[in-house]
Structures are given as C-alpha cells and as structure tokens.
Amino acid sequence: MSHDLGRRAALDAPRARCYVGLVAKKSFTVECPACRAKLTLDPELRAVIAHEPPPPTRTVEDLGAALDKLRSRSAQIEERFRQGVEAEGKKGKLLDRKFQEGLKKAKDSPDPPKRPFDYE
C-alpha cells in the first residue's frame, strides 16, 4: 500500500511544478499569441478567471478607402440581387417549357409510362 502512495505522490509532483519551480500562488496574466487577447489565469483553480479582448485592428488605413470599399461591396450586393430577381422571373418560363417538352415526349411515345409496381 505504501508503494502505491509513493507512486501517486510521484505522479502528482509534476502537476505542482512549472518550468521555474513551484507554481505561483497569485493569478497571472498572459497574452494569447494567436489573437493577442489578455488572459488572467488562476494557478490554484487551473482556469481562466478573466479575459480582456484584443485591441481592434484596422483593416483600412484611411476613411476614404473604407468608404470606397463599402460602396463597391454595396454595388456587388445590388448586382447579385438583380441577377437573382431576373433568375426568379425566368424560372416560371423555364419550368413551363420543361413541362411542355415532357408532355410532347409523352404524346410521341407509343407505350404508356411504367407504373411503380411494374419495376418489381
């Protein structure tokens, strides 16, 4: 039994240590390398206890360029909407033409279409 306790203590020992010795008792702050957010960690709880979002990043250097970008995006959206409206308008005609073609094929075909139970 004492042998098991010694092994258990050896397994628990690495958890209580970090690279520089014993784990700090106070919380500490680290910066996320991916998103640059600041995380406050509690070593005793082994959890994040506070989060500070990263500072916003600018994607455009000046307002004129941002406005031009918004205008071009708005124009693209308007064009896609117009194309969608045209496609919907043509959809009825397309379906009608397909129906007429199917009806024409059915009239030209000498044998009647197969019923579902004929396939068995």
N, C-alpha and C positions, 0 to 999 in steps of 0.2 A: 504494500500500500504506500509506503514512504517513497518507493521508487517512482510510482505514478505521480506523487506530489512534486517530486524533483523535476520530472519531465514537464509537468504542467507549468511550473514556475519558469522553466527554460523557454517554453513556448510563449508565455506571456511577456517575457522580458523585452523582446524586440518591439512590441507594441508600445511600451512605455518610453521608448527612446526615439530620438530623431538623429539627424546627422551630426549635431553638435553636442549631444549629451541628452540629458533629461528634457522632456517636453516642457515648454513654458507653461506656467500656471495661469497667466493672463491671456486674454484674447489678443490676436494679432491680425494685421491687415495685409493682404496680398493683392497683386494686380493680375487679372486674367490675361494671359499672353494672347489669346485669340480675340477677345472683344474689348480689352482694356478696362473692364469694369473692376471696381474695388470690392473685394470680399473680406468680411471680418469673420475670422474663424475662432471657435472656442475649442481649445485642445482637450479639455476635460469632457465635453459633450461629443467631440469629434464631428462637429456640424458647422454649417454656415449660419451665423446669427444675424448678420446684416449684409445688405447688398447695396452698392451705390452704382447706378448705371453709368456707362462710359459717357464722356462728353460727346455731344453731337458732332458729326463730321460734315464738312461742307462738300457737296458734290460739284458745285459750280462756284467759280471764283467771284463773279460779279452778278448783279441783279439783271442786267441786260441779257446776259447769256441765259440765265434761268428763265426769263420771260420768253425768249426765243424758243427755248426748249419746250416750254409749256404750250406755246402756240403751235409748234409743229406736232406735238402729241395730240392736241385738240383737233388739228386738221386730219390726222391719221384716224382718229376715232370717228370723226364725221364721215370720212370716206368709207370706212368699214360699215358704218350704219347704213349709208346709202346703198352700198352693194348688197347688204342683207335685205333691204326693202325691195330692191329690184329682183333678187332671187325669189323672195316670197311671192311677188307679183307674177313671176313666170311659173311658179310651182303649179298653180291650177291648170294652166295651159299644158304643161308637161304631163301632168297626171291624166288629163283628158286625152291627149294624143296617145299615151301609152294604153289607155283603156280602149280607144278606137282600134289601135293596132291589134290588141288581143282579141277584140270582138271580130275583126276581119279574119284573123287566123282561125278562130273558132268556126266561122261560117265556111271558110275554104276547106277545112279539114273534114274528110268524109266520115271518119269514125268518131263516136262520142268520147268525151274525156273519161279517163278511168276513175272509178269511184274508190274511196279509201279502202274498202274491204276487198277490192279486186287485187290489191298488192300482196295479200296474204297467201 
